[in-house]
Amino acid sequence: MPEAGVTSARVIVTRPAHDATHWVQQLQQAGIDAEAFPLIEIAPVSGAASVQALNDAWRCAITRLACLSAAMRSRTFSREIRFFRSLHLQKKL
């Protein structure tokens, strides 16, 4: 049940159908108005075109992660990394 003075909101769960039911039940048990509206389906890849598209997506993701990793190690980002580390250390103090 929402606390007094808190406006209730409706939650739309967009997980795949087999996951959405569990999420909706949990939210409703917590007093939240929830409804399932699955927007994606997770299924095995079939067909040569789909397999190729999946392989291309993985190659692209790996390339982007490698570029990001290299950029973070470069001198270009060293000042920014030190800045964010200092913020993190200040929060711990």
C-alpha positions, 0 to 999 in steps of 0.5 A, spaced: 500 500 500 502 506 498 504 511 503 499 517 505 501 523 500 504 519 495 501 519 488 500 512 486 502 510 479 501 505 474 506 500 472 507 497 465 511 491 465 515 490 458 518 484 459 517 478 455 511 474 457 514 469 461 517 474 465 512 479 465 507 475 469 512 474 475 513 482 475 506 484 475 504 479 481 510 482 485 508 489 484 501 488 485 502 484 492 506 491 493 500 495 492 502 497 485 497 498 479 501 493 474 499 491 467 503 486 463 505 489 456 510 484 453 514 488 447 519 483 446 520 476 445 526 472 447 527 466 442 532 461 439 535 464 433 533 460 426 535 461 419 542 464 416 540 471 416 538 471 423 544 468 425 548 473 421 545 479 424 546 476 431 554 475 429 554 482 426 551 485 432 556 481 437 562 483 433 560 491 433 559 490 441 566 487 442 569 493 437 565 498 441 567 495 448 575 495 445 574 502 443 572 504 449 577 500 453 582 503 449 580 510 450 579 509 458 586 507 458 589 513 454 591 519 456 585 523 454 581 520 459 586 520 465 584 527 468 577 525 468 578 518 471 582 521 476 576 526 478 571 521 478 575 517 483 576 523 487 569 524 488 568 516 489 573 517 495 570 523 498 563 519 498 567 514 502 570 519 507 
